[in-house]
């Protein structure tokens, strides 16, 4: 069969016309197809057809953020807002990762009357977001077309030749042809959508998860994204603690069959790709959604560690809190680091429970109070003004994430009331995918954004001495 490759480079390399902040319009995309035929959705399979032979992989994918990448209501609302504000420029820019098949077949349509800001629709399997067919049809990347020669913004080449690419060089499936792909074993595969550039502002990296990994000790130890995000959380913890790829862990217990009827493999990857989002899948009520959310919470609770001590003098004590990025192979937080929130909550009380210091406790409106220490990047527009809309973010004025295997220390000066020498310190680290104001802006119905307590520490002190 003649192979047809679809080059999905439409994104970070696309010229964009920008006149101040008023008008934006993308030039035609780099979508290219060998021959004269336009690709059609029927050339790829529904992910549900993979379940019969690959139940383990299908169950991992179903309910994952990949499976709901297109129907995610927060993404859809922001995408729609971006579509209106950029005069259509956001359609391919965002769709290239969230519905690859819808983008390459140009079956994505914007309905201005749908939802709070409008909404996007597509057809058939393109609704399945980052589906089995998307990843296993990838044949190469187009890094030469992306910002600084690096991956990002769906710099993919996918095939519609019905051959499935993957990590086994001896696969002999019954239902389709297969080819070995070294790319599928490397972080560069993930980089195609987990480095995101803004083509308006000098290809500024809005999301730089791949870059964070690349300069981390994990990359130096040949630990790939797949070693942490395609294994159970408990295995990912071992990978981070032992600093070894999953396949080199003793008794990793990841063996099994990659397909029914196939040979027993020493390692078979899961396909949940669990990160930190525990909100959207349960909100949608999709099958396996709550299970994925539970895994996300487990991963968040394993990622960081806390240490605290009181320094200074009896008259001017200072609480020093250190947050360690213990097990994430990238920054904490990662992804859209100007949207994600990791923050410290600190409470100091005397022996009678009276508060001496409180910082970082959510308000009744589920908001973070002024003065909260948030590990987050501060995004600004081209004029240096605060801006959270991705299509208008030009740079970060402050970068305050915690790198892999790194730490950051925060100081909290406080005063002990006269006569008080004994007191307690409670320190907590929290995470949530986005601020309550984001949900209020984007969603039609009121949704309280949940937060996850990643780690906590309770201590008692007498003067400057921990008891």
Secondary structure, 3 states (H helix, E strand, C coil): CCCCEEEECCCCCCCEEEECCCEEEECCCCCEECCCCCCCHHHCCCHHHHCCCCHHHHHHHCCCCCCCCCCCHHHHHHHHHHHHHCCCCHHHHHHHHHCHHHHHCCCCEEECCCCCCCEEECCHHHHHCCCHHHHHCEEEECHHHCHHHCCCCCCEEEECCCEEEECCCCCCCCCCEEEECHHHHCHHHHHHHHEEEECCCCCEEEEEHHHHHHCCHHHHCCCCHHHHHCCCHHHHHHHHHHCCCHHHCCCCCCCEECCCCCCEECCCCCCCCCCCCCCHHHHHCCCCHHHHHHHHHHHHHHHEEEEEEEEECCCCEEEEEEEEECCCCCCECCCCCCCCEEEEEEEEEECCCCEEEEECCCCCCCCCCCCCCEECCEEECCCCCECCCHHHCCEEEECCCECCCCEEEEEEECCCCCCCCEEEEEEEEEEECCCHHHHHHHCCCCCCCCCEEEEEEEEEEECCEEC
